[in-house]
Amino acid sequence: MTTSADVVTMRMQSYLCLPLVQRCREIAILIDESSTTELQHVFPILIDSLFGITDNVGWGLHTISMKSNLQEYEILCNFLSPLGPIFSLCYKLLPDCYLKYNFPVTYLPSKIRLMLDDGIIPPFYSDKIRDDHSTRAPLALSMNPFEYYIFHFAYHLTNPWLQLQHQENVWMNWETVYVQLAHCYLYHFLPRDNSPVLPIIGPYVKKTPPRKLMQSPESKRDFNRLQTPRLLRTSILSPESTSPTNRVPQQQCLPQVWRSETIVQVFLDFWLEYTEVDQLTPHSGRPLASSLPPRNSIHSGEHIRLVRAFIKTLHEFANSAVGDKSAMDELKRVILPSVQGKIYTFLRKAIHHWPLDSSFRLILEAWLSFIQPWRYIPGVAYTKEGKADEEERGKIHDESRWISFVANNLLAYTAIFRQLLPRFMRIDLIAPKNALMLFRVTKVFSQPHLAKMLSEIESCMDDSNLSRSKMSTNQWTAIVRQQIFDLEGPTYQYVPMFSQTTVSQVMWFLRIIKQAHLTATSLVEALEKRRTARRFLMSLWEFINGEDYSGDEISLEERRRVPVYLANAQQQLIDIFQIRLEDIPQVAIVADQEYHDSILSTSFHHQSQMDMSLDSSRPGVYVPVQEGRQNCRYVEYMGDPELQPVRTTEIAFLVRALFKLCNYINTKYRYEFTAVYNRNDFVGRLVRQILQPPTVVKKLPKRTTHGFSSSYEERIPPRISLRRFASHSFVTVMFLGMFSFWLIGYGITTFFGLVLCIWILYVIARATCEPWIRSDMHNLRPNASAFLN
């Protein structure tokens, strides 16, 4: 007999097959009409489909953006918003404290899995662990509907299957539904205006008994570094206890904070995990999540942007505390001390492993956001037009308010700054993006009071090291020493930021900045002179080909900013470390002439582009690289020449139209073309001047659901190609020829007739001379017989 729950399940499965817009509307109606008993069975089905747990596809949260599909973007954002149908479903199911859903342990971050394998259960997970009855090993987390959704949402960003499918979009396509929803969840569940989290729900009672934590003495420090502590005290979260200060039952406080705490804890564990390859091997020797592909060691641009948004929201949330002794205010007070160690570890490892390219600015901006909590104070106006507001937002106005944060996060300032120095010494500071990154770092550390606070805290450490037998009265000494021990271990040798070693390194770096400044200045001057002296024919070439003759992808305006950035960065470093000009070694520094000439030199790049346009048998493209002094490299296209992307020197609609025409002709007369092309008489020589020779193309391995496909070679028979007629230069010459003939009184028909006659005479002449001017194309002729089989 079919029950109402079976009917709702069948309706849900049928709705999941509908187009996205209709699917969301029908499911929203189903959630509103159905009872709790009917919905509890379809909830996991909906979550699996939404996040692609079963098919590794999902609803496209990482691919749908406002620009690509506005309607689907808005529908999904409304459906998954904090007050939308999906959360309405969670809150409908939440009152049933016995209703639990299992989240596989294999989906957890690797550090959490390692701890569970070692018998260490973090407090946040202690009431959720579900063991395998036979092996007693952790099998899944048993959680309520709200937690089940949030865990899957956080895992969706780090799902390795989805990372494999969207590797080409991880840097560009980040304005997606997922990013918008993540911002909405952070702003909604971590309110900065002291408003309650809506909707206000009744007390939630957990029926799962808490488990005793297991911790061996030798693993104590590792546990301190890897643990995910419950943010609030047990007395705050316990529904049976009462508060002695305000005499309000904490049963009323629990609904205010447990959702906010869950959001912070889950996002922290999933998004701020940076596990190196050698740490993925468990102590027990048992592989972790063997059915899952390995995660990328370099996070996507979408991921890093969300980490920065998470950090900024934590600052704004913590800075909005008013001291009213409520549970939410308590969460605001303890939230940063509870998470700052894990944020530091993530940033330090990401900076260490990040490649030397312009994408480094993403992780750099996240770090700068973390070490500037004073920028995120509620009530400070900020507008893009108001420069004064922006400057005020980034300044420290009350030193006493922020020195505690600086002391508790000293390593995030000093250790990472010292980590960045060698990196900035290796990168190309003349590149505008790199110069801007350096300027941003020095500007932050040169702001009033910050360098003074850092120096004061480090001096206390020096005093304690020099006189260990004396009792230090400074309050920061023990805090900093414990911080170093917990985050870096007892063997870590801390090098102060204002030590002589660091200052010497900075003085050497100033010489590099000086040379880069001279080179950038001379480069700007040379580019400006060449711009004014550019000849008319060169400008005509740029107009016809639609590209700059110089081949420089960086505009002159961007080049002009580089000397300004470098000069300011140089002065700011001198101010930060109080370096006197007379202490800087007076060494003769000149511009890097080799780098200067490599940018200005256009003959190699331009001549190769012209050769490429004349030799269509080797199509390719120049890509910018940072490899020694070489600023561009020719990447050859190894596929079908007719299928290469449309170039900037071609007319797109003509390329596609001519390809369709040629494809139709080549498909219809394939065998005839091959037979005539292979003839050894005069007709064969004529045809070989018209048709493209047979070509062998390489098919590279492609990633599939079953791994990589094997590479192979494909032979393309002789064919007709009209793609050269779609170039800007050919079309321009044709129009100029027709216009010239019209001026002297001849018609367009006469012009094309003359062109056709000249072309025929040219083909006949080449066919006649072919036996004496045998080209490499002749060696390919015997292979053409293979296409007759």
N, C-alpha and C positions, 0 to 999 in steps of 0.2 A: 504494500500500500504506500503510495506516494505521500509524503508529509509536506507541510508548508516549508520546512527547511530545505527539502530536496528541490522544491519548486524555485525557491530563491537562489539556490546554488546553480540550477540550470539557467536561470535568467542571467545570473552574473557571468557564467561562462559564455553565454551567447552575446552579452554586451561587450565582453572583452575582444570579440572579433569585429566589432564595428569600427568605423573611422574614429579618429581621436576625439574630435569635437562632439560627435553624437555619443560616443562611448562615455565621456565625462558627464554629459547631461543625463543619460539613462541611469548611470550608476548613482548619481546624486539623488535622483527620484527614488531609486530602490532603497537607498540608505534611509531616506526620510520616511518611507512607507512601511519598512519591515521592522519586526520586533528584535529584541536583543537575542533571543534564542535562535532566530533565523539567521542573524548576521554573524554570529560567532564562528560559523563554519566557513563563510565566504571571505572573512577577513584575511586569513593567510593566503587564499587564492588571489585576492586582489593585490596584496603586497608582493607576491612572487611575480605577478605579471607586471606590476608597476616598475619594479627595480630589476627585472630581467634575471631573477634568481634561477629560473628554470631554463630559459632559452638564451640567456646572456645578451639579450637585446633591450628589453624594457620599453618604456614609452618615449624614449628619446630626450630625457632630461638634459643630457650633455650636448645634444645636437640642435634642438629647437631654440631659436633665438628670436628676438623682436624683429630683427632685420630680415631674417629668412622666412618667417611665417608668423605674422602678428596675431592672427586669430587663434591658432593653436597655442601660442605663447600665453596669451591672456586667459584662455580657458584652463590651461594647466595650472597657471599661477593661482587662479581663483579656486580651483578644485583642491589644490594641496596647500592653500594658505592656512595660517594658524586658526582661523575661524571658518574654514571651509568644510566641505563634506567629509574629507578623509579624517580630520580631527573630530568632527562630529561623531563619526563612527567609533573612533577610539574612546571618546567620553561616554558613548552609549554602553560600550562593553566594560568600561572601567569599574563600575560598582560591584561586579561579580569578582570578589577577591580570589575565587578558586579557578578563574579562567586564566590559563597561562599558555603562552606560545614559546616554542623552543627555537632559540637562535644558535646555530652550530658553532662549536668552539673553533672550528677551522677558519671561520670568518674573522675571528678576533685578531688584533695586531699581534705580531710575532712575540713581542716582549711579554704580553699578557699570557700567551700560550706557554712560553718558556717558564714563567712563574708557576702556572698551574701544573705543568709537568713536574716541577720541583716540589710540589706540595705547598706552595706559597699562594694563598688566596687573598688578593687585595680586598680591602674592606668594602669597596663599592660593589664587588661581585660576590660577597660572602653569602648573601641570601638568595642568589640566583643560580648557583652551580647545581647541575643535575649530573650525577655520576652514572657510569655504566655499571650495572649490577654485577656483572661477571668480573671485570677487570678493576673496578673502582676508579677508573680514570675519568676525568671530566669529559663529558660527552656534549653537553649543550647548556645554554643559559635559559632558565625558565623565567619569563618576564611577562608583565602586563601589556595590554595592547599599545599603550602610549610608548613604552620603552621599546617594544618590538618594532614599531614604525621608526623611531629615532635611530635605533641601532642600524636598521637597514638603510636609512637615509645617509648616515655617516659612512657606512661601508661602501655605498654606491660611488663615492668619490675615489676610493682606493681599490675598487674591484678590479683585479688584474685582467679579467676577461674583457671588460669594457675598455681598459687601457690599450689592449691590443687592437681593438677595433677602431679606436679614435686617435691613433698616434699622429695622424697628419693634421689634426685640428687642435692639439693640446696647447699651442701657443697663440693661435689667432682667434679661435672660436671660443671665447670665454664669457661673452655676454649672453649666457644661456639661462634656461628655466632653472637649472640647478643652482646657479649662482644667485639668482634673484630670490629663490626660496630660502637659501642659506642666510642671506641678509635678513629676510623677513623673520625667520625663526630666532635669530640672534636678537633683533630689536624687540620682538614680541615677548620672548621668555626672559630677557634680561632688561627689563624696563629701566630707563634712565631718568624718568620723571616721577619716581616713587609711586607710580600707579600699580594696582594689583594686576597679576597675570590673568587675562580673560580667556575663557569663561571661568568664573569662580565656581569651583567644584567642592563637593563635600569631602569629609575626611576619607583618606584612602588607607585601609588597614592591610598590611602585608601579612599573609598567613604562613609564608615560608620561614621556618625557624632559622635564625642566624647560625653560621658555622664557626667553629673555633679556628682562629688563624694558626697556621703552622709556620714556624720560622726557626731555622737553626742558627746558632751563634755565628758560624762562619759566613752565613748568607745575609747577615744583618745589614751590612753596608750596601750590598747589591739590592736588597729589598728597599732600602731608603732611596736609592737612585731610581728604581723602576716602579715603585708602588704608585697606585692611583688612589690616594686617600679620600675617604668621604670628606667632603668640604666642610660640613657642619658637624658640631659636636653631637654625640648620641643623645644628650639631654635635650637638644633642640629638636631632633627628628623623632624622638620617642613619643608616640601618641598618648602614652599613659602618664607621662611626667607633667609637672607644672612649673611655670617660671616663678622664682621667688621675687623677681624684680617687679614685674608688672601684673602678677597674679592672673595671667590669662592662660587657660589650658593650651599646652603646645599642640593638642589635637586640632586646634583651630589654626595654628601656625603652619602645620605640616603641608596642607594643600597650597600654601602660598609659595613654598620654596622647592618642593621635591621635583617639580617639572624643570625649574631653572637649573637645579643642581644636576639633573640628568643630562640636560643639553650641554652644559659646560663639561661634565665628566666624559661623555661619549665623544664629543667633538675633540676634546683634548687627547683622548687615547687613540682615536683613529686618524685624525688629521696631523697631529704633531708627532708621528712616529717616524724615526729615521733609523732603520736597522741596517747595518752593514752585512755583507754576504757571509762573513765568517761568524756572525752572531746568529745566523738562522739555523745552525746545527744544534739540536737540543742535547742536553747532558746525557739523556737516556739513550741517545743513539737512534731514536725513532724519528723518522722524517715528519715534518710539520706540513699539514695540508698538501700532501703529495699530489692531489688531484687538481690543484690550482697552479697556474703558471707563475713564475717569479715576478715580483713587482719591480717596476723600474726604480733604479737608485736615484735618478733625477726626477723630481716631481714636475708635474705639468704647470704651465702658467696659471691655469684655472685653480689648481691646488694652492699655489703660493699666494695668489690674490685672496683666496678665502682664509688662509692662515693670517694674513695681514688684517682682514676684516674682523676676524675672531679676536685678535690681539687688541685692536682699536675698541671693539665693543666691550671687552673686559675692562679696559681702562675707563671708559665712559661709565660703565656700570659701577665699578668700584669708587670712582670719584663722585658719584651721586649719593653716597651715604649721608644720612642726616643725623644719625645717632639717636634714633627713637626706640632702640632696644627691641625692635621687631625681628622676626626670623629672617625676613628679606634683608634687613639692614645688617644682621649678623653675617649673612652670606656675602654681602658687599664688602664687609670688613676683612673676611678671611680668604676671599677668592684669589687675589693675586699672590699672597704668600703660599697658597696651596699649589699653584700652577706655574709659578715663575721658573722653578728649576727645570721643568720639562720643556718650557719654551726656550730657555737658554741652550739646553742640550740639542734641541732640534735645529736652532739657528746656527750653532757652532758647527755641527756636522754638515748641514746643508752648504754653508759657506766653504767648508773645507773641500767638499767634493764637486762644487759647481764648476762647470767648464768656463774657460776664459773667453767669454763672449758677452754681447750686450744684454742678454737675458739675465745676467747677474743682478741687474737693477731691481728685479722683482724681489729676490730674497734680501737685498740691501734695504729696500723700502720697508719690508716687514721688520727687519732689525731696528731701523731708525724709529719706527712706530713704537716698538716695545720699550726703547730706552728714553722715550719722551712722553711720559704720562701726563705732563703738564699741558700738552696740546689737546687733551681730550677731557675738558672740564665742562659739564653741562652749564648752559647759560652764556657761554662765550660766543658771540656772534661771529660767523664766518661766511663771507661771500667771495666769489671769485673776482668780483669787481673791487672789493675793498681790500687794498693792499695793507692799509694800516691794521685792519682786523687780523689779517693773516700774520703780520709780524708780531702783534701782541699775543696771538694764540701760541706762538712757538717760543715764548720767553718764560724764564723762571722769575716770578715776581716775589715769591715767598720761599727763601732758601730753607727755612726750618721745616716747611711742610714736606719737602721732597728729599731731604738728605737721608731719611730712613729708607726710602725706596732705593736710592742710589747705593747705599751701604749693603742692603740685602741683595742687590743685583750687581755688585761690583764687577764680577767676571764678565757680565754682559757688556760692560763698558770697556774695561781695560784689556781683557784677554782677547776679545773679538777685534778690538782696534789693533792690537799687535798682530793678530792673525791677518788683518787686511793689509798691513803695510807691505809685506813681500808681494802680495798679489798686485797691488797698485804699482809696484816697481816693475812688474813683468808685462803689464798690459800697455797698449798703445794709448798714451794720454792725449795724443793729438786728435784722436777720434772724438767727435762731439759728445757722444753718449758716455764715454769713459771719463772725459773731463768733467761732465756734469755730475757723475757719481762721486768723483773725488771732492768736488766743490760741496755737494750735499753733506758729506761726512764731516769735512772740516768746519762747515758752517754750524752744524749741530754742536760739536765739541767746543767751538769758540764762543758760544753764547754765554752771557754773564752768569757767574756763580758755578757753572758745571765743573769747569777745570779746577776751581778752588775746592769744591766739595770732594772731587776725586783725589786731589792731592792731600787733603786733610785726612781722609780715610786711609790712604796708603801710608801716610806718615805714622799713623797709630800702629799700623802693622809693623813698620820698621822699629818703632820704639819697643814693641813687645818682643821682637826677635832679638834686639840688642840687650835687653835686660829681662831675661826670662824669670829671674828670681824675684823681680819686683812685681807687685800687684798693680796692674794697669787700671787706671780709673776711667779709661775711655770706654764708652758703651759699644763701640763698633768693633772692637778687636775680636771678641769672642764670636760675634755674628759672622764676620768675614772669614775667620779661620774655620768655623763650622761649615760655611757655604763652600769653601774650597774643598774641604774633606768630603762632603756629600756629593758634590758634582764632579770632581776631578780625581778624588782618591788621595790616599796619604802620600803617594810617591810623586805627586805633582809639584813641580818647582815653579812657584809663582814669581814672575818677573814684573815688578812694578811698572806702571805706565810712565811714570816720571823719573825712572832710574836713568843712570848715565848710559846704560846699554841702549835703551829705547831712544833717548835723545840723540845718540850718535847715529842710530839708524834713521831717525827723522832728518838729521842734517845731511846725510847722504841722499835721502829721498828728495830734499830740496834742490840738490844739483840736477837730479833727473827732471824735476818739474821745470827748472830754469831752462834746461836744454829743450824740453818739449815746448815751452813758451816761445823761445826764439824760433824754433822750427815752424810752429803754428803761425807766428807773426809773418815770417818771410813767405810762407806758403800763401797766406791771404793776400799779401802784397803782389806776389807773382800772378795769382789768379785774377786779381783786379786789373793788372796791366794787360794780361792776355785777353780779358773780356773787352776792354776798350779797344784793343788793337785787332780784334777779330775781323777777318776779311768777309766781304759780302758772299763769296762763293761758299765759305765755310758755313755761314748762316743759312744759305740755301740748302746745303747738304743736311743740316739739322732739321730744316722744315720738311724736306722730302722724306727723310727717314724717321722722323718723329722721335729723335733722341739726341742727347748732347754729344757733340764730337769728342769731348774730353773723356767720356766714359766714367766720370766721377759721379757716384750716386749720392754724394753729399752736397747740398746746396751751398752756395757762397755765403748766404746768411748764417747758416749753421757754422761754417768755418770761422766767421767773424767772432762768434761767441766764445770760441775755444781759448784765445789768449786772455779774455776777461775772466773766465772760470779759473784758469791756471794761476793768474796773478792773484786773484782773491784767495784761492786755496793756499798758495805759498805764504801770503801774509797771515792767514788764519792759523796755519801751523806754527809760525813764528810767535804769534800771540798765545797760543795754547801752551807751548812749552817754554815760553819766556826766553827765547833764544835771542841773544844779542847779535847784531849784524857783524860785529868785529870777531865774534867767535866762529863764524862760518868761514871755512877755508876758502881763501881767494884763489880759486883755480880758474884758469881760462876756459870758459864754456862757450861753445859755438853751436850753431844750428846743425842738425843732422842733415847734411847735404844729400846723403844717399836716399833718405826717406823723402826729402823734399823733391828730388828728381824723380823718384818712383811715382809720386802722385801727379807731377806735371807731365811726365812722359806719356804721350798718347799714341806714338807711332806704332808700338807693338800691338796695343789693344785695338786701335782703329784699323790697322792694316789686316790684322787677323779677322776682324769683322767683315772687311771687304772681301777677303779670300773666302770666308765662309759663305757669303752671299753668292759668290760665283761657283763654288763647289758644293752642289747640293747632295753629292754622294756621301758627304761627311757632315750631316747637320749636327749642330750642337748649340751650346749657349755658354756665356761667361758667367761665372758665379763669384762673388767676393769671398775671399778666404783670408784668414790671418795665420799665415804660415811663413815665418821668417820675414823677408822683405817683399815677398810676392803678394800683390793685392788683388789678383784675379787669376782664375784658372779656367781653362777650356774643358768643359764636360761634354763628351761626345754622346750623341743620341744613338742608341744601338737598336732601336725598334724600326718599324716600317717608316721610311721617311715621309710618306704621305699622311701619317697619323700623328706626327709631332705637333705640339701645341702651336697655336697661331702666334706669330712673332709680332713685335711692335712695328716692324717694317712692312707688315702685310695688312690687307683689308679683310676683316674677319668674314663678312658675308660672302665675298668673292671666293675665299679659300674653301668655304663649305660648299658653295654652289658648284665650283669647278671639281671638287672632290666627288660629289655625287654624280656628276656627268662622267668623269673618268672611271669611276667605279662601275657604272652601268656598262660603259663600252668595254672595259677590261674584262668584266665578268662574261659578257656575251661573246667576245671574240678572243678569249684567252688562248685557245689552242691554235687559232689562225695566226695570232701574233707570234707565238712561239715558233711555229713552223716557218713563217716567212723570215723571222729574225735569224734563224739558223741556216738559211740558204747561203751559198757561197758565190752567188752570181751578183750582178749589178743591182738587182732588185733588193737582195738581202742587205747590200751595203747601204742603199737608200733608207731602208727601214731602220737600220741600226743608228742612223743619224737622227731619226725622229723619236723612236721609242727609248725608254729608259732601260738600261741593261738589267739582266737578272741580278737579284741581290739576296744575300744570306743575312738574316737578322737573328739576333739572339733574344730568346725569351728567358728573362731572369726568374729565379725562384720567387714565388709569392706566398704570403702567409695565408693559410687556410685554417679551418676549425680542427683539422687533423695534423697540423704542423706546416712545414714548408713543402711546396711542390718542387719537383726537380726542374732544372733548367734544360732547355733544348734549343736547337736551331731550326729556323723555318726558311724555306727557299721561296722567294717571290719571283714569278716569271717575268719576262719582258712586258712592259706596260706603257701606256701613254700617260703623261703627266702634264697638267696645265697649271700647276701651282705657281710657277714663276710669273705667270700673267696677273697674279693677284697682289704683287708687290707695289708699294707706293711709287717706287722709281719708275716701273714699267708704265703704270697708269698715267703718271705725270708726263713721261716722254710722249705717250700716245696723244694726250690732250694738247701738248705743245705742238706736236706735228700737225694735228688736225687744224689747230688755230692758225699755224703758219700757212698751210695750204689754203685756208679760207681767206687769209689776207691777200694772197697773190691771185685769187680768183678761181681756184680749183675746189672741187667738192670733196666730201668725205670719202665717197666711193673711189675716187681717183687716188686718194692717199692710201687707203687700204689695199687697193690693187697694186700700187707701187711697192708697198711693204711686202705683200705676198710674193711678188716677182723677185724681189731681192732675196727673200728667205729661200725660195725654191732654187735660185741660182747658187746660194750658199750651200744648201744641202747637196746639190748635184756635185759641186766642186769638192766638198769633203768626201762624198762617196767615191768620186773618181780617184782621189789621192789616198784613199784608205790603204791600199796594198803597200804603199811606200811610207805611210806614217802610222804604222801599227801601234796602237795604244794598249794600255793594260786591259782595256775593255775586251780585247780579242781573247785574252786568256780565259774569260768567263764564258765564251761562246759554247764550248763543248758541254758545259754544265746545263745549257738550256734544253738539251735533249731529255733531261730528267723530267721535265714538265709534260712531256708527251705521254708518259706512262700513266 
